[in-house]
Amino acid sequence: MTIHPLMTTMRRARGFTLIELLVTMVIVAILAAIAVASYKQQVMDSRRTDARTAVLDLAGREERNFATSNTYSTTPAQLGYTGAAFPVTVGSGYYQINVAVVPGSVVAGVGVPASYTITATPVAGTSQASDTQCTSFTLTSTGVQGATGTNAANCWTQ
């Protein structure tokens, strides 16, 4: 009995070779590695946004408190936060904020207004603590924004 040439061609065409399968797996692995790295960067960026938002929120609360009592507060409860003292963990739990208040005074007959500096730093032990581009965020009562890290100049604009 002879086998028709078309039958042998059809038999060979079924399935994948091991090489084809391995090439496909390598391509999928490369694409997955790129996607995971991009996802991690986006998550880190969104957590930075949480930190900036928390700093600006605390500044607004300090200014409201100053408008009613003529002083800045270092007590979280007075500003609407839970906790007995600063630093307070905010947002998704990846950053904590702290405020340093300098009371107003009179120096050589000149009045020096009260001021504050708010700082947001990553919570130790979280994945955000490994962020080297934007390590911490600061804001002063005069509106000066600052940051530390290897990309500090762009931390507030991202």
C-alpha positions as CSV (number, residue, x, y, z in Angstrom):
1,M,0.0,0.0,0.0
2,T,1.4,3.4,-1.0
3,I,0.9,6.6,0.9
4,H,-0.3,9.5,-1.1
5,P,2.2,12.5,-0.9
6,L,-0.5,14.9,0.3
7,M,-1.0,12.7,3.4
8,T,2.6,13.0,4.5
9,T,2.5,16.7,4.1
10,M,-0.6,16.9,6.2
11,R,1.0,14.8,8.9
12,R,4.0,17.0,9.1
13,A,1.9,20.2,9.3
14,R,0.2,19.2,12.6
15,G,1.6,20.7,15.9
16,F,4.6,22.8,16.7
17,T,8.2,21.9,16.8
18,L,10.1,22.3,20.1
19,I,12.1,25.2,18.6
20,E,9.0,27.1,17.6
21,L,7.6,26.6,21.1
22,L,10.8,27.8,22.7
23,V,11.0,30.9,20.5
24,T,7.4,31.7,21.4
25,M,8.1,31.3,25.1
26,V,11.2,33.6,24.9
27,I,9.2,36.3,23.1
28,V,6.4,36.1,25.7
29,A,8.9,36.2,28.6
30,I,10.6,39.4,27.1
31,L,7.2,41.1,26.7
32,A,6.2,40.1,30.2
33,A,9.4,41.5,31.7
34,I,8.9,44.8,30.0
35,A,5.2,44.9,31.1
36,V,6.1,44.1,34.7
37,A,8.8,46.8,34.9
38,S,6.4,49.4,33.4
39,Y,3.7,48.4,35.8
40,K,6.0,48.7,38.8
41,Q,7.1,52.2,37.7
42,Q,3.5,53.3,37.3
43,V,2.6,52.0,40.8
44,M,5.6,53.9,42.3
45,D,4.5,57.1,40.5
46,S,1.0,56.8,41.8
47,R,2.3,56.4,45.4
48,R,4.4,59.5,44.9
49,T,1.2,61.3,44.0
50,D,-0.3,60.1,47.3
51,A,2.6,61.6,49.1
52,R,2.4,65.0,47.3
53,T,-1.4,65.1,47.9
54,A,-0.9,64.3,51.6
55,V,1.7,67.1,51.9
56,L,-0.6,69.6,50.2
57,D,-3.6,68.5,52.3
58,L,-1.6,69.0,55.6
59,A,-0.5,72.4,54.4
60,G,-4.2,73.4,53.8
61,R,-5.1,72.1,57.2
62,E,-2.3,74.1,58.8
63,E,-3.4,77.3,57.0
64,R,-7.0,76.7,58.2
65,N,-5.8,76.2,61.7
66,F,-3.7,79.4,61.5
67,A,-6.6,81.4,60.2
68,T,-8.7,80.5,63.2
69,S,-6.1,80.3,66.0
70,N,-3.2,82.4,64.7
71,T,-0.8,79.5,65.3
72,Y,0.4,76.4,63.4
73,S,-0.2,73.1,65.1
74,T,2.0,70.1,65.8
75,T,-0.9,68.0,67.1
76,P,-2.4,65.6,64.5
77,A,-5.8,65.5,66.3
78,Q,-6.0,69.3,66.1
79,L,-5.6,69.0,62.3
80,G,-8.1,66.2,61.9
81,Y,-5.7,63.2,61.8
82,T,-5.7,60.2,64.1
83,G,-2.7,59.6,66.2
84,A,-1.1,61.3,69.2
85,A,1.9,62.7,67.5
86,F,3.5,63.2,64.1
87,P,4.7,61.4,61.9
88,V,1.4,60.1,60.7
89,T,1.0,57.4,58.0
90,V,-1.2,58.6,55.2
91,G,-2.7,57.5,51.9
92,S,-2.2,53.8,51.1
93,G,0.3,53.4,54.0
94,Y,3.4,53.9,51.9
95,Y,4.3,57.4,53.2
96,Q,4.3,59.2,56.5
97,I,4.1,62.9,56.9
98,N,5.7,65.1,59.6
99,V,5.5,68.8,60.3
100,A,8.1,71.0,62.0
101,V,6.7,74.3,63.2
102,V,8.8,77.3,64.1
103,P,6.7,79.7,66.3
104,G,6.7,83.4,65.5
105,S,9.1,85.7,67.4
106,V,10.5,89.1,67.6
107,V,14.2,89.5,66.8
108,A,15.9,92.9,67.2
109,G,12.5,94.6,67.2
110,V,11.4,92.9,64.0
111,G,8.6,90.4,64.0
112,V,9.4,87.0,62.5
113,P,6.3,85.1,61.4
114,A,5.6,81.6,62.4
115,S,6.4,79.0,59.8
116,Y,6.3,75.3,59.1
117,T,8.0,72.6,57.0
118,I,6.1,69.5,56.0
119,T,8.0,66.4,55.0
120,A,6.7,63.1,53.4
121,T,9.0,60.1,53.7
122,P,8.4,56.5,52.6
123,V,7.5,54.1,55.4
124,A,10.4,51.8,56.2
125,G,9.9,48.2,55.0
126,T,7.5,49.1,52.2
127,S,8.3,48.8,48.5
128,Q,8.3,52.6,48.2
129,A,11.3,52.8,50.6
130,S,13.4,51.5,47.6
131,D,12.4,54.6,45.5
132,T,15.7,56.4,44.8
133,Q,14.4,58.9,42.3
134,C,12.1,60.8,44.7
135,T,13.0,59.8,48.2
136,S,11.1,62.5,50.1
137,F,8.9,65.5,49.5
138,T,8.9,68.8,51.5
139,L,6.7,71.9,51.5
140,T,7.2,75.1,53.5
141,S,4.7,77.6,54.7
142,T,5.9,80.0,52.0
143,G,5.0,77.4,49.3
144,V,8.5,76.3,48.5
145,Q,8.4,72.7,47.2
146,G,11.4,70.4,47.6
147,A,12.4,66.8,47.2
148,T,15.3,64.5,47.6
149,G,16.5,61.7,45.3
150,T,18.3,61.2,42.0
151,N,15.4,62.9,40.1
152,A,14.6,65.5,42.7
153,A,14.2,68.3,40.2
154,N,11.2,66.6,38.6
155,C,9.5,65.0,41.6
156,W,6.8,67.6,42.0
157,T,6.0,67.8,38.3
158,Q,5.5,64.1,37.5
